[in-house]
Amino acid sequence: MTTTWLVTGGAGFIGANFVLDAVAAGVRVVNLDLLTYAGNLDNLNALDGHPNHVFVRGDIGDHELVAQLLRDHRPAAIVNFAAESHVDRSIDGPAAFIQTNVVGTLALLECAREYWRSLPEGRRDAFRFLHVSTDEVYGSLGDEGLFTETTPYAPNSPYSASKAASDHLVRAFHHTWGLPALTTNCSNNYGPYQFPEKLIPLVIARGVAGEPLPVYGDGRNVRDWLYVKDHCTAIRRVLEAGRVGEVYNIGGNAERRNIEVVQTICRLLDERRPRADGQPRAKQIEFVRDRPGHDHRYAIDAGKIRRELGWTPSTGFEEGIAMTVDWYLANSAWTQRILDGGYRLQRLGQEA
């Protein structure tokens, strides 16, 4: 019998990659996405007409719709990617982040609890609710140390505060009602289908266009980079074997300063698509006013998921960033369609 999962936010960057991989692995996916600015059906073109992919446009906060999907499709798991996820946008407009990430997640949890209670005993024991979150809930690190699953929450942006709230709700539904929930907190993802206001696709697109490459502050902020396909593999592994009620941190073991990431992309673009004037693209780098409340460093200790579930990232940063640059160069029409929809490669979140 084919396994069915309800995946929310499955037309976004990480969600779409997860859906593509899940369907390829033989899972039937019911994909619920509201198709806000970052949700893009182009990400799912490979699944057009596929019998194991059911797309539904809708909101995780729509209790009636979600309850109907659960009754009709009887999924063995819910995987929640649905979220407002861009820090800069949360600075410009935090209310939307509270509505989706907190109120929406609460509504989804209530539907999940009702559905789970209605299942026969065997299926009830096997059901899972997996909530996908971020390492940004832990706040900012100094030059040393790593985030672990027991690091106290200290969110510093409206985005991370909203995700922290949603994480706490998931924990509460497990401890109060027994909902078999799991939470994953990941480091910075990169790879195909990422919305082009994020650092890596932004730099690729602007680099090719010959435009300035904006880098916040002095460019020394550090992030741990995780190739999106590795993240998807980790989530599937947590679904398969993770201990109910637990949190698993997922990292790429690839710390880089932002300026190093930008310089690497410049080098790769120079090799693949040299500028007409022969100048290096690093000349396009432009340091700009820092983001308000910009966290200095994130770094994940992924030891727990390695020890308990045997997962480690398989894609190093040098390999992953080269594959990512190649994908964007080969799929410029994908980026152009987003630009045609109104986004113009600007940096957001500059308001103090």
Steps between C-alpha positions, in 0.01 A plus 500: 500500500636842404586728791334844496639815661335839533775753431428867572696772324604249236533755219768701681874451486565221752148362479511457123834322514357272769186428296700422185721257691210339688298435186811360330532262796144373449314707760163648411504869596203726562660842464328795670642843419348848499736613221609825661803681353743213570267214398550416135328227299790517251698316768271200451483487120669160501193360678239622252248218457677273749247274676687525832487879523181682596536878517251706701521877524405603851598628843614288795281729710186386315374240750217376279726447197776324694252278683341403167839414347582280799165320477525450126865394469574337838872585512748309712684825579476877479821684411471873569719726286237775472649822634592854431875452502692809389661702779512822298128485426427442868673828578285681245175329604497269805122451520489256208760284677291478815190415296656216302769365728314523831125518434523279192713237672258494793208435264695223325586339833136503607397326179783249539396421856138441400602282207753300703242427768261368234744242366478130588758390754765366262494803273480733798822356640676541164383855425755785515482880495837641394558873539785653299669791677823698505817544703421873519274432800816454707621855442860592429829330582836658566810380320492167685237237583216320324121487531374175650146378554517627859625851417258753655285688251597864448347618169614841379281573196122499454545198273696295752264606781202372301676171428595464867134542592396234251766260635363549851147429380612173342671401825189593698270291281725199556533543876139602563309270266757243393507602134792301350697803391860556393685826436805561284710816520723552199782730400497720187382306196611560143440332166245489215172696514601747774316832478746754360492748787711255702877555500623227265244528216504880537875513447481260204226700328657839563844370416388379159317830441812702581329675791648586842516207743372630836664357811371601843740677736857372474395160361645312797171354626528121503244240394509120480391403148289190429430375149124469467503141373694393810241678715219309327678169561536589868131583535399168345735323740345678800154400375612139470682454828497815713386467860159657557516828687864561414680783324771435242745765381602468134818672383737487207835520681583789267555826688583793273513876539249672273780675311665161435176367353469801270864476392457129423198572280692775322782258424263233369319751278832628367594144402166421340387831355781759491413869483534658157762742633703218655476651850435271801153515645643563844525861382119509514496439879352793689477516878167644615345609829458200726164338568348610834573239768716293264611185685878453497531124464292183473655153522328165551613200699335217304642228724163379626357416158830336407514286813134403519396483134824457308457815290786722385507751213636352179560823307794724589465873454739526204311227313159630599563862411639401160188291430284790615670753273468258209130450570425873502701558183308219328163620633513877448143490367383385844653806664370728226142388557534601866639838398209543259272455802633811669811409701801699377801358685486773765619453856216531750492552877706816515267684738638543848 
